[in-house]
Amino acid sequence: MEHHNGMRDRLLGGLWGAVVGDALGVPVEFTSREEVRRDPVTGMRGFGTFNLPAGSWSDDSSLLLCTAESLSRGFDLDDMAARFMRWEAEGHWTPHGEVFDIGNATRAAMGRLRRGVPPARAGGDGEGGNGNGSLMRILPVALAFRSAGVDEMIRRAHDVSSLTHRHPRSLMACGIYCLAARHLLAGISPREACAGAAGLARGIYGEEPFRTESRHFRRVCGGGIASLPEEAVRSSGYVVDTLEASLWCLLTTGSYREAVLRAVNLGDDTDTTACVTGGLAGIRYGMAGIPGEWIGAIARREEIQGLFDRFVETGS
């Protein structure tokens, strides 16, 4: 029973860790690293970029919540796509009933879905469509398929990414992130988890169309991320930057608080960098590692907890 409780703690830690990280980053999104350095984020603050109260989350968590909600009923890409469209049209799983931020690739994919394009083909597959809009919401796939074979988990991650981002580079980023999460769920250290994920990724992505893309993941799969200086870590909306930054924040810190604050204080795409970092750090440090006052500030906290409880119970 102890192992089950430990797993439940890691699963809930990952889910809450992502939402809390997102909310920490929302008030300073699009702020440069230099500006953030002058007034660093140290806790949950309000207003700022979108003039929203403290504890407001962004499209990152909205789509992660839609993904978790759909997966708690089984794997059905049509159902997931319908929830994404409900989010865009009706504000489903938004903190205050309206969408205040949406990425270009995701907006374009929603348009394709409305025109009847099948969900697995809705995402753009051009090289310019490699923003972090599928990476930010992919964590529930790793958690839901933690007991499945690695190949099945990767296939599902690619399917879910393809709703909005279908280029092989985005698929790879989501796959590698899910591999890291899968290793962390086993209770091993971040360094071991990243090394294990990189090793598996080299085998999984050895064929085309992925082999050509592997050069973009040299720093991720080469084992050198942890030794990079901060100035070498980019925190833009580009999917590889976000993956690198999240792994770097995890590997160079020793607590959930430290990891997500490091992510937010990199500036630029603060909410997504912290959301993606927070998912991994939340698994690593569990619910007890996430400051209670941060969870307490989150909008619709009890509804989110209800969803997360359903999600964890479905997959246990």
C-alpha positions in Angstrom: 0.0 0.0 0.0 2.9 2.3 0.7 4.0 2.1 -2.9 0.5 3.0 -4.1 0.4 6.0 -1.9 3.8 7.0 -3.1 2.7 6.8 -6.7 -0.5 8.7 -6.0 1.5 11.4 -4.4 3.8 11.6 -7.4 0.9 11.7 -9.8 -0.9 14.4 -8.0 2.4 16.3 -7.5 3.0 16.3 -11.2 -0.5 17.5 -12.1 -0.6 20.2 -9.4 3.0 21.1 -10.0 2.2 22.0 -13.6 -0.8 24.2 -12.7 1.0 26.0 -9.9 4.0 26.6 -12.1 1.8 28.0 -14.8 0.0 30.4 -12.4 3.4 31.6 -11.0 4.5 32.5 -14.5 1.3 34.2 -15.8 1.9 37.6 -14.2 5.3 38.1 -15.8 4.7 36.4 -19.2 6.6 38.1 -22.0 8.8 40.0 -19.5 12.5 39.9 -20.4 15.0 38.1 -18.3 16.7 41.4 -17.4 13.3 42.9 -16.2 12.5 39.8 -14.1 16.0 40.0 -12.6 15.2 43.5 -11.4 12.0 42.3 -9.6 12.3 38.5 -9.3 9.3 36.4 -8.7 9.4 34.8 -5.2 5.8 33.6 -4.8 2.3 33.8 -6.1 1.6 37.3 -7.3 -1.4 38.8 -9.1 -2.1 41.2 -12.0 0.9 42.0 -14.2 0.8 41.0 -17.9 -2.9 40.0 -18.1 -4.1 41.9 -15.1 -5.6 38.8 -13.4 -5.8 37.9 -9.7 -3.1 35.7 -8.1 -3.6 32.0 -8.8 -4.9 32.5 -12.3 -3.7 29.9 -14.8 -3.3 30.2 -18.6 -4.1 28.1 -21.7 -1.3 25.7 -20.7 -3.3 24.4 -17.7 -6.7 24.8 -19.4 -5.6 22.3 -22.1 -3.8 20.1 -19.6 -7.0 19.9 -17.6 -9.0 19.2 -20.7 -6.5 16.4 -21.5 -6.7 14.9 -18.0 -10.5 15.1 -18.1 -10.7 13.3 -21.4 -8.1 10.6 -20.4 -10.0 9.9 -17.2 -12.7 8.5 -19.4 -10.3 6.5 -21.6 -8.3 7.3 -24.7 -10.5 9.0 -27.3 -8.9 11.7 -29.5 -12.3 12.9 -30.7 -13.5 13.4 -27.1 -10.2 15.3 -26.3 -10.6 17.5 -29.4 -14.2 18.3 -28.4 -13.0 19.5 -25.0 -10.3 21.7 -26.6 -12.9 23.3 -28.8 -15.2 23.8 -25.8 -12.3 25.5 -24.1 -11.8 27.9 -27.0 -15.5 28.6 -27.6 -17.0 28.5 -24.1 -14.0 29.0 -21.7 -14.2 25.4 -20.5 -11.5 24.9 -17.8 -10.5 28.5 -17.7 -9.9 30.2 -14.3 -12.4 33.0 -14.8 -14.7 31.8 -17.7 -12.8 33.3 -20.6 -9.8 32.5 -22.8 -7.2 35.3 -22.4 -4.3 33.7 -24.3 -4.0 31.2 -27.1 -1.0 30.2 -29.3 -1.1 30.7 -33.1 -0.6 27.0 -33.9 -3.4 26.0 -31.4 -5.7 28.6 -32.8 -5.1 27.3 -36.4 -5.7 23.7 -35.3 -9.0 24.7 -33.6 -10.1 26.2 -37.0 -9.2 22.9 -38.7 -11.1 20.9 -36.2 -14.2 23.1 -36.7 -13.9 22.4 -40.4 -14.0 18.7 -39.8 -10.3 17.8 -40.1 -9.7 14.6 -38.0 -8.0 15.3 -34.7 -4.9 13.2 -35.5 -4.4 15.5 -38.6 -5.5 18.9 -37.1 -2.1 20.1 -36.0 0.2 21.9 -38.3 3.2 19.9 -39.6 5.3 22.8 -40.9 8.7 23.6 -39.4 7.5 27.0 -38.3 4.8 25.3 -36.1 7.1 24.1 -33.4 6.0 26.2 -30.6 5.5 24.6 -27.1 1.7 24.4 -27.3 1.6 20.6 -27.2 4.5 20.1 -24.8 2.7 22.3 -22.2 -0.3 19.9 -22.0 1.3 16.5 -22.6 2.0 15.4 -19.0 -1.3 13.6 -18.4 -0.4 11.2 -21.2 2.8 10.1 -19.5 0.8 9.7 -16.2 -2.1 7.8 -17.8 0.1 5.4 -19.7 2.8 4.9 -17.1 2.1 1.2 -16.9 1.8 0.7 -20.6 4.7 -0.3 -22.8 7.0 2.5 -23.7 6.1 2.3 -27.4 2.4 2.7 -26.6 3.1 5.7 -24.3 5.1 7.4 -27.1 2.5 6.6 -29.7 -0.2 8.2 -27.5 2.0 11.2 -26.8 2.4 11.7 -30.6 -1.3 11.3 -31.2 -2.2 13.9 -28.5 0.5 16.3 -29.7 -0.8 16.0 -33.2 -4.1 17.7 -32.2 -2.3 21.0 -32.4 1.4 20.3 -33.3 2.2 17.5 -35.8 5.8 18.3 -36.9 8.2 15.5 -35.9 10.2 17.9 -33.7 7.2 18.7 -31.6 6.3 14.9 -31.4 9.9 14.2 -30.2 9.9 16.9 -27.6 6.6 15.5 -26.2 7.9 12.0 -26.3 11.2 12.8 -24.5 9.4 14.8 -21.8 7.0 11.8 -21.3 10.0 9.5 -21.0 11.5 11.8 -18.3 8.2 11.9 -16.4 7.9 8.1 -16.6 11.4 7.6 -15.1 10.7 10.2 -12.3 7.5 8.3 -11.5 9.8 5.3 -10.6 11.2 7.4 -7.8 14.8 7.8 -9.2 16.8 11.0 -9.2 16.4 13.7 -11.9 19.8 13.0 -13.2 19.1 9.3 -13.6 15.7 10.0 -15.0 17.0 12.4 -17.7 19.8 9.9 -18.6 17.3 7.1 -18.8 14.9 9.1 -21.0 17.8 10.2 -23.3 18.9 6.6 -23.7 15.5 5.4 -24.7 14.9 8.4 -27.0 18.0 7.6 -29.0 16.6 4.2 -29.8 13.0 5.2 -30.3 13.9 8.1 -32.6 16.6 6.4 -34.6 14.6 6.2 -37.8 13.1 8.9 -40.1 11.3 11.2 -39.9 12.9 11.6 -36.5 16.5 10.8 -37.2 16.9 14.1 -39.2 15.4 16.0 -36.2 17.7 14.4 -33.6 20.3 17.2 -34.0 17.9 19.6 -32.4 17.9 17.4 -29.3 21.7 17.0 -28.9 21.9 19.0 -25.7 18.9 17.2 -24.3 20.1 13.7 -25.2 23.8 14.3 -24.8 23.8 14.6 -21.0 25.2 18.1 -20.9 22.1 20.1 -19.9 22.8 20.4 -16.2 26.2 22.0 -16.8 24.9 24.8 -19.0 25.3 28.3 -17.7 22.0 30.3 -17.4 22.9 32.5 -20.4 23.0 29.4 -22.6 19.4 28.4 -21.6 16.7 30.0 -23.7 13.1 30.4 -22.4 11.3 31.3 -25.6 8.1 29.7 -26.9 10.1 27.3 -29.2 9.5 23.7 -28.1 13.1 22.7 -27.9 13.9 25.8 -25.8 11.1 24.9 -23.4 12.2 21.3 -23.1 15.8 22.2 -22.5 14.9 24.9 -19.9 12.6 22.6 -18.0 15.2 19.9 -17.7 17.9 22.4 -16.8 15.7 23.9 -14.0 14.9 20.4 -12.7 18.6 19.3 -12.8 20.1 22.4 -11.2 17.8 22.7 -8.2 16.9 20.7 -5.1 13.2 21.4 -4.4 9.9 22.1 -6.2 9.9 25.7 -5.1 13.5 26.3 -6.3 12.8 24.6 -9.7 9.7 26.6 -10.7 11.0 29.9 -9.4 14.1 29.4 -11.5 11.9 28.7 -14.5 9.7 31.8 -14.0 12.8 34.0 -13.4 14.2 33.0 -16.8 11.7 35.4 -18.3 10.0 35.4 -21.7 7.5 32.4 -21.9 7.4 32.2 -18.1 4.1 30.4 -17.7 4.9 27.6 -20.0 8.5 27.1 -18.9 7.3 26.9 -15.3 4.3 24.7 -16.2 6.6 22.2 -18.0 9.2 22.4 -15.2 6.6 22.1 -12.5 5.1 18.9 -13.9 8.5 17.2 -13.6 9.4 18.8 -10.3 6.0 18.0 -8.9 6.6 14.3 -9.6 10.0 14.4 -8.1 9.1 16.1 -4.9 5.4 15.1 -4.5 2.5 17.0 -3.1 4.4 17.8 0.1 7.0 19.6 -1.9 4.6 22.1 -3.4 4.0 25.1 -1.0 0.5 24.8 0.4 -0.1 28.6 0.1 0.6 28.3 -3.7 -2.0 25.6 -4.2 -4.4 27.4 -1.9 -4.2 30.5 -4.2 -5.2 28.6 -7.3 -8.5 29.6 -8.9 -11.2 26.8 -8.9 -8.9 24.8 -6.6 -11.6 22.3 -5.4 -12.8 21.6 -8.9 -9.3 20.9 -10.1 -8.7 18.6 -7.1 -11.9 16.7 -8.0 -10.7 16.3 -11.6 -7.2 15.1 -10.5 -8.7 12.6 -8.0 -10.8 11.1 -10.8 -7.9 11.0 -13.1 -5.6 9.2 -10.6 -8.4 6.8 -9.6 -9.0 5.9 -13.2 -5.4 5.0 -13.9 -4.6 3.3 -10.5 
